[in-house]
Amino acid sequence: MKDELAVEVAREGDDPEISAILLEVCHATRMGFVAVARVTEDRWIAAQVIDRIEFGLEPGEELDVKKTICDDIRQCGQAIFIDRITDDPEWRTHPVPILYGFESYASLPICLKDGTFYGTLCAIDPEPRPLSGRDTIALLKRCAERVAEILTARHGHPAPA
């Protein structure tokens, strides 16, 4: 049963522009699962999802935030791009990719105009994907910024000019 915050987050993510951005990320990266997530110290809640790998999450549903890399993004504020988990000495033994069975990963912070951390634009896939190239990183950053503009407007803040 979704609580009030989960319902609100799903409502925030229910936006055709956000859906179009997630589709753009899917097409550009070939990632099978792409989401906008509201990430707090205590919660990871899907705001919008494209799921082509049957990961099994719908908007308003949650993961244990402490079992996500998005929690690391919340804490450090930096994007993470991993082309192939098994080739990366820092990530190949990390419990999160092992738990969820993904081989490639990207996550970028989404910050509202006032600087408030909202959550992440994140993507996973069970296959390796080339994510760390300059053009792909630039595209993903633009997508995260566009999502931030939409969510800023929904939170009652004027969108950036």
N, C-alpha and C positions, 0 to 999 in steps of 0.2 A: 504494500500500500504506500503510495507516494504521499509525503507530507507536503506542507504548504510551500516550503522552499523548492522542493523538487518540481512541483507543479509550476511555480513561477519561472524556474530556470527553463523548463520545457516550453513555456509560453514565450520567453525571450528568444529562444532559438527557433521558434516557429516563424520563419521569415523566408520568403522566396529568394531574396538576395543571398542570405547565408547558405541556403541549399545550393544555389548556383555556384557559390564560392567553393563549397565542399566538392561538388562535381568537377569543378575546374582542377582542384587539387588531385582528385582521383585520376582524371585524364592525363594530367601533366606528369604525375609520379608513378602511375600504375599501382598505387597503394590500394589495398582491398578494404580497409576500414579507415575512415576519416571522420573526425568529430570536433565539435566545439564543446569544451567542457568547462563548467563552473568549478573552480578548484579553490577550496578554502583549507585552513589548517586541519579541519575535521572531515571534509567531504570532497568527493569527486562525483559530479552529477553531469550526465550528458545533456547538453542543451539542444544539439542537432547532430544527426548521425547519417552517414552513408556507409552501409555495411554490405560488402560484396563477398565477404569471407565467412559469413555466419558466425561472427564474434558473439552476437546475441544481445546487443544493447539497443534500447530504444530511448528517445528523449525522455528525460525525467528519471531514468534508471541510474544506478550508482555502482561504482567500484569502491573497494576499500582504498581510501586515499593513500594510506601508508604502503600499499602494494602497487603504486604507480610511479612512473618516472615523472609524471606531471607534478607530483609533489616536490620533486627536486627543482623543477622549473619555477614553481611558486617560491621556493626558498632562495634560489640564486638569480632569478630573473633573466637567465640566458637560454637561448634556443639550443636544442640538441638534435644532431643529425647523425644517424648511424646507417650506413649502407648495408653492412652485413655483420650482424652481431657476432657470429662465430669467428670472424677475422679480427675482431676488435678486442685487444687484451683487457681493456678497462670494462667492457660490457659482457664478454662471453660467459662469465660466471655470475653475473648479476642475477639475483633471484626473480626480478620482474619479467625479463624476456623468457626465462625458463618457465615461469608460472603460466604465462599466456601463450607461449609458443610462437613468438614472432621473431623474424630474422632481420627485418628492417624497421626503422623507427624515425619519426621526426616529430618534434614538438616545439612550439613557439609560444612565448607569452602573449596574452591578450591583455593590454592595459587600456583602461578608459582614459578619456581626454584629461581628466583631473589627476591622472597618475595611479589611480586605484587598480590593483591587479584583479582582473576578473577571472581569468582562467587560462586555458590553452587551446590552440589549434593543434591537434595531434593526429598522427596517422601511424598505422601499423600494417605489416603484411608478413605472412609466413615465408615469403620468398625474398631474397636480397633485391634491393632496388637502389639505383644510383641517386642518392639524395644530396650528397655533399658538394655537388658541382656549383659553381658560382651562379649560373643562370637559375638553377632549381632553387637554391637558397633565396635568391632575389625574388622569385615568384612567390615562394611560401611566405616571405616577409610581407610582401604586398598584400597577399590574401589575409594574413593575420591583422594587418593594419585596417583593411576594409571591414573585417568582422568587428574590430574595435570601434570603428566609426558607427556602424549600425547599432551595436550594443550601447555605445555612448548616447546616441539619440534615444534609445529605449529607456535609458536610465534618467532621462530628463536633462541631460547635458547637451549643449549645442554641439553638433558635429563639427569637426575641424574644417576650416575653409580650404 
